[in-house]
Amino acid sequence: MKDKKNPSQGAPAFIDDGVHAPDAAESEAQDHTKNPFLLSLGERVRALRSRRGMTRKALASLADVSERHLANLEYGVGNASILVLQQVAQALQCSLAELIGDVTTANPEWLLLRELLSGRDEAALRRVRLAVGELLGTGGAHARSSCIALIGLRGAGKSTLGRMLAEDLGFTFVELSREIEKFAGCSIAEIQGLYGQNAYRRYERRALEEAIQIYPEAVIATPGGLVSDAATFNLLLSHCTTVWLQADAEDHMKRVIAQGDMRPMSASKEAMEDLRSILSGRAAFYGKAEFSVNTSTQPLDATFAKLREVMRGALGLPA
């Protein structure tokens, strides 16, 4: 196996996969001949990859498989061996069971729970999750927390609006990425490049745990990919009042470039497509936030006024 370095998972790199994908006409012509299981498997691989903000090239490198082999797998034409699937699952930081589509087969209790939850809508599942969290003592339904967490993809305005909100409320502002770097003693890029994505996620979890413990009143700007780790995201949802800062893909891109990061445009002529894919893969998770504010529809001052109004109302503070 190759050394598992993380070659191109900066946020966001939006690198061109470099492998021909079937166009709409080709896909439509081919789909009726594909095995339904392989099609579903490919869709799950793409969804997991997008959720984690990884390019196909980066995943192929981490999984130690050829990019062409991975492309075939994603488009439902690759009958991959169980060992290849295991390598892909490890690179995506998920179980093989999740990759092949069934995480609830471990024991009879899982099967019974799955049956009870089958067909329930999102609202019902959320109530169950909160009730289970309360039952297990992991922070189910809770009083409104004065620890505010801003979530969303890079370029949504978390740092800028977060600082403004913290100053307005008299709270501590915490840039979680900087706290991660303090724990590791090196930059985010160095953590990912030298130690890999799994190590980065461990530092991320530790930094969030410490921020929650130390600052009872804080505004936390979180990394865009935090929602990719279920345990860390559950911790955030359980202990913080969460706000999804939404933005159009075009605004995300413009803001990242305005910050001086030219990687999106220099590394990929398909940058916007990659960005939209990441947004699509994470939207359902960002949507678990208690509140949302769109940062693309109006200027900064008006956007902040809306965020301030929402947060002061949520915390029971005067406008």
TORKOL-4160 file (C-alpha; in steps of 0.2 Angstrom, whole numbers, padded with zeros to 4 digits, m for minus):
319
<pt num="1" X="0000" Y="0000" Z="0000"/>
<pt num="2" X="0006" Y="0018" Z="m0003"/>
<pt num="3" X="0010" Y="0030" Z="0011"/>
<pt num="4" X="m0007" Y="0038" Z="0015"/>
<pt num="5" X="m0004" Y="0056" Z="0012"/>
<pt num="6" X="m0018" Y="0068" Z="0008"/>
<pt num="7" X="m0012" Y="0075" Z="m0009"/>
<pt num="8" X="m0026" Y="0088" Z="m0013"/>
<pt num="9" X="m0039" Y="0090" Z="0001"/>
<pt num="10" X="m0037" Y="0108" Z="0005"/>
<pt num="11" X="m0053" Y="0117" Z="0007"/>
<pt num="12" X="m0058" Y="0120" Z="m0006"/>
<pt num="13" X="m0046" Y="0114" Z="m0020"/>
<pt num="14" X="m0060" Y="0109" Z="m0033"/>
<pt num="15" X="m0047" Y="0100" Z="m0043"/>
<pt num="16" X="m0052" Y="0092" Z="m0060"/>
<pt num="17" X="m0054" Y="0073" Z="m0059"/>
<pt num="18" X="m0045" Y="0072" Z="m0076"/>
<pt num="19" X="m0055" Y="0056" Z="m0081"/>
<pt num="20" X="m0069" Y="0056" Z="m0094"/>
<pt num="21" X="m0086" Y="0055" Z="m0086"/>
<pt num="22" X="m0101" Y="0049" Z="m0097"/>
<pt num="23" X="m0111" Y="0064" Z="m0103"/>
<pt num="24" X="m0130" Y="0064" Z="m0101"/>
<pt num="25" X="m0133" Y="0055" Z="m0117"/>
<pt num="26" X="m0121" Y="0042" Z="m0114"/>
<pt num="27" X="m0127" Y="0039" Z="m0096"/>
<pt num="28" X="m0145" Y="0038" Z="m0102"/>
<pt num="29" X="m0140" Y="0025" Z="m0115"/>
<pt num="30" X="m0130" Y="0015" Z="m0104"/>
<pt num="31" X="m0140" Y="0015" Z="m0088"/>
<pt num="32" X="m0153" Y="0002" Z="m0093"/>
<pt num="33" X="m0139" Y="m0011" Z="m0095"/>
<pt num="34" X="m0131" Y="m0008" Z="m0078"/>
<pt num="35" X="m0133" Y="m0018" Z="m0063"/>
<pt num="36" X="m0145" Y="m0008" Z="m0051"/>
<pt num="37" X="m0133" Y="m0013" Z="m0036"/>
<pt num="38" X="m0118" Y="m0007" Z="m0045"/>
<pt num="39" X="m0127" Y="0010" Z="m0049"/>
<pt num="40" X="m0132" Y="0012" Z="m0031"/>
<pt num="41" X="m0115" Y="0008" Z="m0025"/>
<pt num="42" X="m0107" Y="0021" Z="m0037"/>
<pt num="43" X="m0120" Y="0034" Z="m0031"/>
<pt num="44" X="m0115" Y="0031" Z="m0013"/>
<pt num="45" X="m0096" Y="0033" Z="m0017"/>
<pt num="46" X="m0099" Y="0049" Z="m0026"/>
<pt num="47" X="m0110" Y="0056" Z="m0012"/>
<pt num="48" X="m0098" Y="0051" Z="0002"/>
<pt num="49" X="m0083" Y="0059" Z="m0009"/>
<pt num="50" X="m0093" Y="0075" Z="m0011"/>
<pt num="51" X="m0098" Y="0076" Z="0007"/>
<pt num="52" X="m0080" Y="0075" Z="0012"/>
<pt num="53" X="m0075" Y="0088" Z="m0001"/>
<pt num="54" X="m0063" Y="0076" Z="m0010"/>
<pt num="55" X="m0059" Y="0075" Z="m0028"/>
<pt num="56" X="m0059" Y="0058" Z="m0037"/>
<pt num="57" X="m0040" Y="0060" Z="m0040"/>
<pt num="58" X="m0037" Y="0062" Z="m0021"/>
<pt num="59" X="m0048" Y="0047" Z="m0016"/>
<pt num="60" X="m0040" Y="0036" Z="m0029"/>
<pt num="61" X="m0023" Y="0040" Z="m0021"/>
<pt num="62" X="m0029" Y="0037" Z="m0004"/>
<pt num="63" X="m0037" Y="0021" Z="m0008"/>
<pt num="64" X="m0022" Y="0015" Z="m0019"/>
<pt num="65" X="m0033" Y="0012" Z="m0034"/>
<pt num="66" X="m0032" Y="0019" Z="m0051"/>
<pt num="67" X="m0042" Y="0034" Z="m0055"/>
<pt num="68" X="m0050" Y="0025" Z="m0070"/>
<pt num="69" X="m0055" Y="0010" Z="m0059"/>
<pt num="70" X="m0063" Y="0023" Z="m0047"/>
<pt num="71" X="m0072" Y="0032" Z="m0061"/>
<pt num="72" X="m0079" Y="0015" Z="m0067"/>
<pt num="73" X="m0085" Y="0011" Z="m0049"/>
<pt num="74" X="m0093" Y="0028" Z="m0048"/>
<pt num="75" X="m0103" Y="0026" Z="m0064"/>
<pt num="76" X="m0109" Y="0009" Z="m0060"/>
<pt num="77" X="m0098" Y="0000" Z="m0073"/>
<pt num="78" X="m0084" Y="m0007" Z="m0062"/>
<pt num="79" X="m0087" Y="m0024" Z="m0053"/>
<pt num="80" X="m0074" Y="m0020" Z="m0040"/>
<pt num="81" X="m0067" Y="m0034" Z="m0029"/>
<pt num="82" X="m0071" Y="m0034" Z="m0010"/>
<pt num="83" X="m0053" Y="m0029" Z="m0006"/>
<pt num="84" X="m0055" Y="m0013" Z="m0018"/>
<pt num="85" X="m0071" Y="m0008" Z="m0009"/>
<pt num="86" X="m0063" Y="m0010" Z="0008"/>
<pt num="87" X="m0049" Y="0001" Z="0002"/>
<pt num="88" X="m0061" Y="0014" Z="m0004"/>
<pt num="89" X="m0071" Y="0013" Z="0012"/>
<pt num="90" X="m0055" Y="0016" Z="0023"/>
<pt num="91" X="m0051" Y="0031" Z="0012"/>
<pt num="92" X="m0068" Y="0038" Z="0014"/>
<pt num="93" X="m0068" Y="0035" Z="0033"/>
<pt num="94" X="m0083" Y="0025" Z="0033"/>
<pt num="95" X="m0088" Y="0007" Z="0036"/>
<pt num="96" X="m0089" Y="m0006" Z="0022"/>
<pt num="97" X="m0107" Y="m0009" Z="0027"/>
<pt num="98" X="m0111" Y="0010" Z="0024"/>
<pt num="99" X="m0102" Y="0009" Z="0007"/>
<pt num="100" X="m0112" Y="m0006" Z="0001"/>
<pt num="101" X="m0128" Y="0002" Z="0009"/>
<pt num="102" X="m0133" Y="m0006" Z="0025"/>
<pt num="103" X="m0126" Y="m0001" Z="0042"/>
<pt num="104" X="m0140" Y="m0009" Z="0052"/>
<pt num="105" X="m0136" Y="m0027" Z="0052"/>
<pt num="106" X="m0125" Y="m0029" Z="0067"/>
<pt num="107" X="m0137" Y="m0038" Z="0078"/>
<pt num="108" X="m0156" Y="m0041" Z="0081"/>
<pt num="109" X="m0158" Y="m0024" Z="0091"/>
<pt num="110" X="m0151" Y="m0014" Z="0076"/>
<pt num="111" X="m0163" Y="m0023" Z="0064"/>
<pt num="112" X="m0178" Y="m0020" Z="0076"/>
<pt num="113" X="m0173" Y="m0002" Z="0077"/>
<pt num="114" X="m0172" Y="0000" Z="0058"/>
<pt num="115" X="m0189" Y="m0007" Z="0056"/>
<pt num="116" X="m0196" Y="0005" Z="0069"/>
<pt num="117" X="m0188" Y="0020" Z="0060"/>
<pt num="118" X="m0191" Y="0014" Z="0042"/>
<pt num="119" X="m0201" Y="0026" Z="0032"/>
<pt num="120" X="m0201" Y="0040" Z="0045"/>
<pt num="121" X="m0199" Y="0058" Z="0039"/>
<pt num="122" X="m0185" Y="0070" Z="0044"/>
<pt num="123" X="m0194" Y="0078" Z="0058"/>
<pt num="124" X="m0198" Y="0062" Z="0066"/>
<pt num="125" X="m0181" Y="0055" Z="0065"/>
<pt num="126" X="m0174" Y="0072" Z="0072"/>
<pt num="127" X="m0186" Y="0069" Z="0087"/>
<pt num="128" X="m0179" Y="0052" Z="0089"/>
<pt num="129" X="m0161" Y="0057" Z="0088"/>
<pt num="130" X="m0164" Y="0071" Z="0102"/>
<pt num="131" X="m0173" Y="0058" Z="0113"/>
<pt num="132" X="m0160" Y="0045" Z="0111"/>
<pt num="133" X="m0146" Y="0058" Z="0115"/>
<pt num="134" X="m0156" Y="0063" Z="0131"/>
<pt num="135" X="m0158" Y="0045" Z="0136"/>
<pt num="136" X="m0140" Y="0041" Z="0133"/>
<pt num="137" X="m0134" Y="0057" Z="0142"/>
<pt num="138" X="m0125" Y="0063" Z="0126"/>
<pt num="139" X="m0135" Y="0080" Z="0125"/>
<pt num="140" X="m0152" Y="0077" Z="0117"/>
<pt num="141" X="m0165" Y="0091" Z="0119"/>
<pt num="142" X="m0156" Y="0105" Z="0128"/>
<pt num="143" X="m0160" Y="0123" Z="0133"/>
<pt num="144" X="m0154" Y="0136" Z="0121"/>
<pt num="145" X="m0135" Y="0136" Z="0122"/>
<pt num="146" X="m0126" Y="0153" Z="0123"/>
<pt num="147" X="m0112" Y="0144" Z="0113"/>
<pt num="148" X="m0116" Y="0149" Z="0095"/>
<pt num="149" X="m0108" Y="0138" Z="0080"/>
<pt num="150" X="m0108" Y="0145" Z="0063"/>
<pt num="151" X="m0108" Y="0131" Z="0050"/>
<pt num="152" X="m0106" Y="0131" Z="0031"/>
<pt num="153" X="m0094" Y="0129" Z="0017"/>
<pt num="154" X="m0079" Y="0140" Z="0016"/>
<pt num="155" X="m0083" Y="0157" Z="0009"/>
<pt num="156" X="m0100" Y="0158" Z="0017"/>
<pt num="157" X="m0094" Y="0172" Z="0029"/>
<pt num="158" X="m0092" Y="0163" Z="0045"/>
<pt num="159" X="m0076" Y="0172" Z="0050"/>
<pt num="160" X="m0082" Y="0189" Z="0046"/>
<pt num="161" X="m0099" Y="0188" Z="0052"/>
<pt num="162" X="m0094" Y="0178" Z="0067"/>
<pt num="163" X="m0082" Y="0191" Z="0073"/>
<pt num="164" X="m0095" Y="0204" Z="0071"/>
<pt num="165" X="m0108" Y="0194" Z="0080"/>
<pt num="166" X="m0096" Y="0190" Z="0095"/>
<pt num="167" X="m0092" Y="0208" Z="0097"/>
<pt num="168" X="m0110" Y="0213" Z="0097"/>
<pt num="169" X="m0115" Y="0200" Z="0110"/>
<pt num="170" X="m0099" Y="0202" Z="0120"/>
<pt num="171" X="m0095" Y="0184" Z="0117"/>
<pt num="172" X="m0078" Y="0176" Z="0114"/>
<pt num="173" X="m0075" Y="0173" Z="0095"/>
<pt num="174" X="m0067" Y="0156" Z="0091"/>
<pt num="175" X="m0060" Y="0152" Z="0074"/>
<pt num="176" X="m0059" Y="0133" Z="0076"/>
<pt num="177" X="m0047" Y="0131" Z="0062"/>
<pt num="178" X="m0034" Y="0141" Z="0072"/>
<pt num="179" X="m0038" Y="0130" Z="0088"/>
<pt num="180" X="m0034" Y="0115" Z="0078"/>
<pt num="181" X="m0017" Y="0122" Z="0072"/>
<pt num="182" X="m0013" Y="0126" Z="0090"/>
<pt num="183" X="m0017" Y="0108" Z="0095"/>
<pt num="184" X="m0006" Y="0101" Z="0081"/>
<pt num="185" X="0008" Y="0113" Z="0081"/>
<pt num="186" X="0007" Y="0116" Z="0063"/>
<pt num="187" X="m0004" Y="0122" Z="0049"/>
<pt num="188" X="m0020" Y="0113" Z="0043"/>
<pt num="189" X="m0012" Y="0109" Z="0026"/>
<pt num="190" X="0003" Y="0102" Z="0035"/>
<pt num="191" X="m0008" Y="0091" Z="0046"/>
<pt num="192" X="m0017" Y="0084" Z="0031"/>
<pt num="193" X="m0002" Y="0082" Z="0021"/>
<pt num="194" X="0009" Y="0074" Z="0034"/>
<pt num="195" X="m0003" Y="0064" Z="0045"/>
<pt num="196" X="m0019" Y="0063" Z="0034"/>
<pt num="197" X="m0037" Y="0066" Z="0035"/>
<pt num="198" X="m0040" Y="0055" Z="0050"/>
<pt num="199" X="m0028" Y="0064" Z="0061"/>
<pt num="200" X="m0035" Y="0081" Z="0056"/>
<pt num="201" X="m0053" Y="0075" Z="0061"/>
<pt num="202" X="m0046" Y="0069" Z="0078"/>
<pt num="203" X="m0038" Y="0087" Z="0081"/>
<pt num="204" X="m0054" Y="0095" Z="0075"/>
<pt num="205" X="m0064" Y="0085" Z="0088"/>
<pt num="206" X="m0052" Y="0089" Z="0102"/>
<pt num="207" X="m0052" Y="0108" Z="0098"/>
<pt num="208" X="m0072" Y="0108" Z="0098"/>
<pt num="209" X="m0073" Y="0099" Z="0114"/>
<pt num="210" X="m0061" Y="0111" Z="0122"/>
<pt num="211" X="m0069" Y="0126" Z="0115"/>
<pt num="212" X="m0086" Y="0120" Z="0122"/>
<pt num="213" X="m0079" Y="0117" Z="0139"/>
<pt num="214" X="m0069" Y="0133" Z="0140"/>
<pt num="215" X="m0081" Y="0146" Z="0133"/>
<pt num="216" X="m0099" Y="0145" Z="0139"/>
<pt num="217" X="m0103" Y="0161" Z="0129"/>
<pt num="218" X="m0094" Y="0160" Z="0112"/>
<pt num="219" X="m0097" Y="0162" Z="0093"/>
<pt num="220" X="m0087" Y="0147" Z="0085"/>
<pt num="221" X="m0083" Y="0148" Z="0066"/>
<pt num="222" X="m0082" Y="0130" Z="0061"/>
<pt num="223" X="m0072" Y="0122" Z="0046"/>
<pt num="224" X="m0083" Y="0118" Z="0032"/>
<pt num="225" X="m0080" Y="0099" Z="0032"/>
<pt num="226" X="m0084" Y="0097" Z="0051"/>
<pt num="227" X="m0101" Y="0090" Z="0046"/>
<pt num="228" X="m0092" Y="0075" Z="0037"/>
<pt num="229" X="m0088" Y="0067" Z="0054"/>
<pt num="230" X="m0104" Y="0061" Z="0062"/>
<pt num="231" X="m0097" Y="0061" Z="0080"/>
<pt num="232" X="m0090" Y="0078" Z="0079"/>
<pt num="233" X="m0106" Y="0085" Z="0071"/>
<pt num="234" X="m0117" Y="0077" Z="0085"/>
<pt num="235" X="m0106" Y="0085" Z="0098"/>
<pt num="236" X="m0109" Y="0102" Z="0090"/>
<pt num="237" X="m0128" Y="0100" Z="0088"/>
<pt num="238" X="m0129" Y="0094" Z="0106"/>
<pt num="239" X="m0120" Y="0108" Z="0114"/>
<pt num="240" X="m0121" Y="0123" Z="0103"/>
<pt num="241" X="m0135" Y="0134" Z="0095"/>
<pt num="242" X="m0131" Y="0131" Z="0076"/>
<pt num="243" X="m0133" Y="0143" Z="0062"/>
<pt num="244" X="m0130" Y="0138" Z="0043"/>
<pt num="245" X="m0123" Y="0152" Z="0034"/>
<pt num="246" X="m0129" Y="0149" Z="0016"/>
<pt num="247" X="m0122" Y="0156" Z="0000"/>
<pt num="248" X="m0123" Y="0153" Z="m0019"/>
<pt num="249" X="m0109" Y="0143" Z="m0026"/>
<pt num="250" X="m0103" Y="0158" Z="m0036"/>
<pt num="251" X="m0101" Y="0168" Z="m0020"/>
<pt num="252" X="m0092" Y="0155" Z="m0011"/>
<pt num="253" X="m0080" Y="0155" Z="m0026"/>
<pt num="254" X="m0078" Y="0173" Z="m0027"/>
<pt num="255" X="m0075" Y="0175" Z="m0008"/>
<pt num="256" X="m0062" Y="0161" Z="m0008"/>
<pt num="257" X="m0052" Y="0170" Z="m0022"/>
<pt num="258" X="m0054" Y="0187" Z="m0014"/>
<pt num="259" X="m0045" Y="0179" Z="0002"/>
<pt num="260" X="m0030" Y="0176" Z="m0010"/>
<pt num="261" X="m0033" Y="0158" Z="m0013"/>
<pt num="262" X="m0031" Y="0155" Z="m0032"/>
<pt num="263" X="m0031" Y="0136" Z="m0031"/>
<pt num="264" X="m0049" Y="0134" Z="m0036"/>
<pt num="265" X="m0047" Y="0143" Z="m0053"/>
<pt num="266" X="m0029" Y="0138" Z="m0056"/>
<pt num="267" X="m0031" Y="0119" Z="m0052"/>
<pt num="268" X="m0047" Y="0116" Z="m0061"/>
<pt num="269" X="m0057" Y="0122" Z="m0076"/>
<pt num="270" X="m0072" Y="0112" Z="m0068"/>
<pt num="271" X="m0070" Y="0121" Z="m0052"/>
<pt num="272" X="m0088" Y="0127" Z="m0051"/>
<pt num="273" X="m0095" Y="0109" Z="m0054"/>
<pt num="274" X="m0084" Y="0102" Z="m0040"/>
<pt num="275" X="m0090" Y="0116" Z="m0029"/>
<pt num="276" X="m0108" Y="0113" Z="m0032"/>
<pt num="277" X="m0105" Y="0094" Z="m0030"/>
<pt num="278" X="m0098" Y="0098" Z="m0012"/>
<pt num="279" X="m0112" Y="0109" Z="m0008"/>
<pt num="280" X="m0125" Y="0096" Z="m0013"/>
<pt num="281" X="m0116" Y="0083" Z="m0004"/>
<pt num="282" X="m0116" Y="0093" Z="0013"/>
<pt num="283" X="m0132" Y="0103" Z="0011"/>
<pt num="284" X="m0143" Y="0090" Z="0020"/>
<pt num="285" X="m0131" Y="0090" Z="0035"/>
<pt num="286" X="m0129" Y="0109" Z="0035"/>
<pt num="287" X="m0148" Y="0109" Z="0035"/>
<pt num="288" X="m0148" Y="0101" Z="0053"/>
<pt num="289" X="m0144" Y="0118" Z="0060"/>
<pt num="290" X="m0157" Y="0126" Z="0070"/>
<pt num="291" X="m0156" Y="0142" Z="0060"/>
<pt num="292" X="m0150" Y="0148" Z="0043"/>
<pt num="293" X="m0146" Y="0165" Z="0036"/>
<pt num="294" X="m0142" Y="0167" Z="0017"/>
<pt num="295" X="m0127" Y="0178" Z="0015"/>
<pt num="296" X="m0129" Y="0180" Z="m0004"/>
<pt num="297" X="m0145" Y="0190" Z="m0005"/>
<pt num="298" X="m0140" Y="0206" Z="0003"/>
<pt num="299" X="m0124" Y="0217" Z="0007"/>
<pt num="300" X="m0114" Y="0212" Z="0023"/>
<pt num="301" X="m0122" Y="0225" Z="0034"/>
<pt num="302" X="m0139" Y="0220" Z="0030"/>
<pt num="303" X="m0134" Y="0201" Z="0032"/>
<pt num="304" X="m0126" Y="0205" Z="0049"/>
<pt num="305" X="m0142" Y="0214" Z="0054"/>
<pt num="306" X="m0152" Y="0198" Z="0050"/>
<pt num="307" X="m0140" Y="0187" Z="0059"/>
<pt num="308" X="m0140" Y="0198" Z="0074"/>
<pt num="309" X="m0159" Y="0199" Z="0075"/>
<pt num="310" X="m0160" Y="0180" Z="0073"/>
<pt num="311" X="m0147" Y="0176" Z="0087"/>
<pt num="312" X="m0153" Y="0189" Z="0099"/>
<pt num="313" X="m0171" Y="0183" Z="0097"/>
<pt num="314" X="m0165" Y="0165" Z="0100"/>
<pt num="315" X="m0155" Y="0169" Z="0116"/>
<pt num="316" X="m0169" Y="0180" Z="0123"/>
<pt num="317" X="m0159" Y="0196" Z="0122"/>
<pt num="318" X="m0165" Y="0213" Z="0118"/>
<pt num="319" X="m0164" Y="0218" Z="0099"/>
